[in-house]
Amino acid sequence: MLRKILFGLIIIWIIDLCPYKSIASNYYWVGGSGNWSDINHWATTSGGTTNYLQVPTPFDDVFFDANSFSGPNQTVTVDATNYVCRDMNWNGSLFNPEFTGGFEFRIYGSLILIPNLNWNYSGEIYYEATSLGKIITSAEKTFLNYIYFQGIGGGWTLTNTFNISGNLNLISGSLNTNNQLVNCFQFYSNSENVRSLILGSSVLTISAGQNVSGLTINSTNLTLNPGTSVFKIYYSGDTCLITGNQPIYFYDLELINNSPPNCSPLPQSGADFFDIRSKTSMHKLTVSGQYVCILNDSTNIVDVKIDSLIVNNCTQIIQNQNNYSINTILCNINTRFSLSADQYDTIQNIFFNGILGEISGNGAKLHKVLYAGNGNIEGDNTLPDGPSILRPL
């Protein structure tokens, strides 16, 4: 990955050193099917016969329009690695053209696709704009490999649903999901570059695979504006990793395991881990299915604030490795819940409706604990004025 990032930075450096090419040229695709490398397909005007002497550069906008294709299913093939353009615009294209290839491709501006385009490009795509105001109109096509946003100072806004078979990587710049749906394999923002993520009311569905972290975020130099967004993380193994030296706030996080519910006791070594190593706040955290352990697998204890924690159909363990402030914990039916607490933890309301609820440790500040099933509290865990522990008949 380092090699790929360095290549992008070199391209940006070359751009800065080439003021003679500061105005973009418009490249128009002509002649139907062909390879990106064939300059006979790059005309200076729409449908024109005068061709450029080189393929598009990072300064140049490329257009596929009504004069680009003459019949159904004609194909544009990216036939070598690290081809580039500034804007790519398919508006006006006719006859259901196809865009294909398997190499890395770099876009330094906006991308505008159309519904009648067959998008079969399987290479990685790098968005490397160095200015704000770029848009991505995917026409709800599915990107078949990793996507990287890594332009220093760049800014991209989604205009419709964004589907990715691979990982969505935010390395540098500003990504605004603009209330759109986002579907990817993993969401990854682990650099310490200046970057921002603006989510609005987006729902981000992450379908992580076996033993990979669906959500990996380093909060250092990251501005996260969660709005009322939801991260839906379908996991089978590790679920999330939050690191960094700045506080971070999520609105809703949902951890969902597609395996059949299993609420039998399990040692920590067999659990799926939500590893929180940075000061983190959440409006709501919902955990469903199998075994989940919330912990901090480092020596740096941090504050974790959760307004509502909802546990469904699983075994949930909270290890005493962070300082927790939780307003409400609701354990629904078929739930086994274990909380290891100490004097640095404050929990206002705990409602056990599941198989078993256990609280251990000493000194935690509990306000109200309601058992509708089996449960026990071990140790000295009270508020100064005494907790209210209710057991319905």
N, C-alpha and C positions, 0 to 999 in steps of 0.2 A: 504493500500500500504506500509506503514511503516513496518508492520510486515513482509511482503514479502522481502523487501530490507534488513532488519536486518537478516533474515534467510540466504540470500545470503552472507552477510558479515561474518556470523558465519562459513559458509562452507569454505570461503576463509581463515579465521583464522585457521580452522582445517587443511587445506592444508598446511599452513605455518608451523604448529607444527608437521607435520608428515614426516620428511625427509626419513624415512625408505621406503616410498612408492613414491620415486621421479621418478622412471622409470615406464612408462605406460605399462600395459599389454594389449595384443590384445585379445578381446573377439569376438568369431564368433558365430553367431546365427545358430542353427541346428534344424532339426525336424519339420519344417513347422509351422503351427499355434500354438500359445501359448501366455502365459502371460510373461511380462517382469520379474516378480518376480520369475519365475520358473527356477531354476539354471540348470535344465536338458536341457535347450535350449542354455546354454552358454558354448561353447567348447573352448579349448585352441588352437585348430588349425582349419582351414577350413575343414568342414565335419568330424571333429574328434569325438571321443567317450569319451575323457577325459574332464570332466566338471570342471568348477570353483566351489568353495565352497561358493561364495557370488556373488551377482549381481554387475554390473560395478560400479566403484567409479568415482569421478571427475578426477582421473589420467588415466583412462582406455579408450582406443579406441574401438568402437564397429563396427563390419562389418556384413553386410547382403550381401552375395555373391551368386555365382552359386550353392553352396552346401547348401544353407539355406532353400530352398523351393523345394518341390517335385511335386507340381501341381498348377493349377490356383487358384488365389484369396485366398491364405492362408494369415492369419492375425496375426500381432504382436500387442498385446494389452498392453498398459501401464495401469496397474490395481491398482495403488496406487499413492499418491502424492509424489512429490519431489524425483523422481528417477533422476539419473544423468548419464553423461558420459563425456569424453573429446571430441574426434572426433566421429561423426556418419557418416558412409560411406555406401551407398547403391549400389555402382558401381558393376556391374556383376550380380545383382539379376535377377532371371528369373521368369516367370509365373505371372507377374502382381500382386505382393504381396500388402498387405494393411497394413498401420500403423494407429492405432486408439487408442482412449483413451480420457479422459476429465480432466486429472489432470495437475497440474503444472509440468513442466519438465525443467531441467537445463542442459545447454551444456557449457562446459568449453574449447571447442576448435572450430573446424570447423564442418559444416554440409554440406553433399554432397548427394543430392537427384537425382533421375533419372526419365526420362519421363514415364516409364512403372510402376511407383509406384502409388498406390492409396493412396493419403495422406488425411486421414479423421480424423486427430488429432485435437480435439477441445479445448484442454487445453492451458493455457498460457505458453509461452516459454521464458526462461530467458537465455540470452547469457552472461556468466560471466567469460570469459577468462581474465587472468591478464597479458597477453603478446600480442605483435603485431603479424601480419601475418596470422590471421585466415580468412577463406573464407566461404561464404555462397552461395552454388549452389542450388537454389530452384527448378530448372527444371520447373520454371514458375507455380509451385503449389501455391495454395492459403492457407495461414495460417489463421485458423478460429477463432483466438482469439487475445488477446493483445500480442505484442512482446516487450521485454525489453532488451536493451543493457545496462548492468550495471556492467561490470567488470572493476575495477580500474586498469588502465594501459593496458587494452585490446584494440585490434584493429581488425576490421572486414571489409572485402571487398566483395561487391556483385559481382557475376559473370554473373547474368542474371536478368530478370525482377523479382521484389519482390512484391508479392501481399499479402495484409493483410486485412481480413475482419474487424478487430478491430483496435486498436491504435498502432502506432509505437512510442515507448518511448526510447529516448536517455538520460540515466541518468548518465553514466560514460563511459569513454573510447572514442575510435575514430571509427567513421563509415564512410567508403568510399563507396558511391553509384556507383562509377566507371562508370559513364555515363549511367547507367541502368535506366529503367523505374521503378518507385516506386508508388504503389497504396495502399492507406490506408484510414481508416475512419477519424482519426485525427493524426496529428504529434505533439508530446508533448516532450519538453525538458525544464523543468521548475526547475531543480535542480541547485545548485550552485557548483556542483562537476566539476573538470577539465574534459573537453570533447571537441571533435572536430567533425565537420561535413564537409566532402569533397564531393562536388556534381558534379563537372565536368559539363557535358552537360545533366545531368539527368532532366527528367520531373517528378515531384512529384505531383500526382493527389490525392487530398484529398476530400472525399465525406462526409463531416460533416453533421450531422443531425440537427434537430430542436433545436435552441437556445443553441448550443455548439460551442466553438471556434475551428475552423478547424486547426489553427496553433497557438500554444502557446509556446513561447520561452523566456527564461531568458538568457540574454546575459552575465551574470556574469560567468567568467571562461569558456566561450564558444568561440572556434575558428571556425568561419564559413568561409569556402572557397567556394564561390558560383559558381565559374567558369562562365558558361553561362546558368546556370540552370533556370528552370521555376517551380514555385509553382502554380498549378492550384487548387484553393480552391472553391468547390461547396458548397455554404452555404445556410442556412435558419435560420437566427438569427444572433448571434455574429459571426464575421468572423475571426479575428486575435487578439491576445494579445501579445505585445512585451514589456518585462520589462527587468530590469537589469542595471548594472552600467558600462557596456562597450559598445562602439560603435559597431554597427552591420550593415553589408552590404548585401543586396539581389540583385540578378541580375534582374529577372523578377518575379513579383507577379501578378496573375490574380485572381480576386474575381468574381465568377460567381454564379448568382442565377437562378435556373432552373424554377422558377415561371414565369408566363407571365410578360412581361415588364409593369411597372406601373410608370408613370412619373407625377402623380398628386402631389400637395403639401402635405407634411406630417410633423407633428411636430416631434422634435427630439426623443420623447419618443417612437415613432413607428419605428425607424430606426434600421438597422443592423449596429453594431459598429465595426470599425477597431481601436482598442485602442493601441496607440503608447506611451509608457512611458519610452523608452530608446532611446538614440541618434541613429537614423536610417537613412541609405541611401539606395536608390533603383535606379537601372538603368531605370526600367519601372514598372509602376503600372497601371493595366487595371481593370476597374470596370464595370461590366455588370449586369443589371437586378435589379429591385426593388429599395429599399431605402438603401443607405449606408451613414454613418456619420463617417468621420475621426476625431478623437478627442484624448484627453488625459484625462482619468478619474482618475487623481491624481493631487496633488499639485506641482509636480516636472516638470517644463517646460523643454522640451528638443528640440534639433535641429533635424529637419527632412529635408533631402535633396532628391529630386526626379528629375531625369533628364526628364522623360516623364510621364505625367499622362493622360490616355486616358479613357474617360467616354462614355459608350454605353448604350442606352435604359434604363435609370434609373434616379432617383433623387439622386444627389450627394451633400453632405454638408461637407464643411471643417470648423470645429469650430476653433475659435481663442484661442487655448489652447497650441499650440506649436509654435516654430519659424520655418517657412517654407522657404525653398529655392527651387524653382521649375523652371526648365528651360522652359518647354512647357506644357500647359494644352490644350488638344484637346477634345472638347465636341461634339460628333457626333449627328446625327439626333435622335429625340425622347428623348432628354436629358434635364433635368432641373438641373441647377448647381448653387450652392450658396457658396460663399467664404466670410468668415468673417476674415478680415486681419487687421494688425496693423503695426507699424513702424519696427517690427522685422522680417517682411516677405518680401521676394524678389521673384518676379515672372517675368520672362523675356517675355514670349509670352503666350497669352491666345486667343484661337480661339473658338468662340461660333457658332456652327452650329445647335444647338438644339432648343428646345421650348423656353427656357428662361435662361439667364445668369445674375446673380446678384453678385455684389461686394459691400461689406459694410465695415465700419470701417474707420480708419484714419491712414495715414502715411505709408502705404505699398508702396514698390518700384516696380512699374509696368513699363515695357518697351513698350510693344505693346499689344493692345487689339483689336481684330477683331470680330465684330458682323455680322454674316450672318442671324441672326434672332432677336428676341426681347431680350432686355437686358438693364441694367442700372448699373451705378457706383455711389455709394453714398459716401460722405465723401471726405476727402483730401488724395488721393492716387496717388502719382506721383514719378517720378525720379527727381533729381535736375535739369536736363536739359529738363524735360517735357516728358510725355508719348506720344506715338502715338496711338490715338484711331481712328480706321477706321470703318466706317459703309458703306458697299457697297450699291449702289443704287438698 
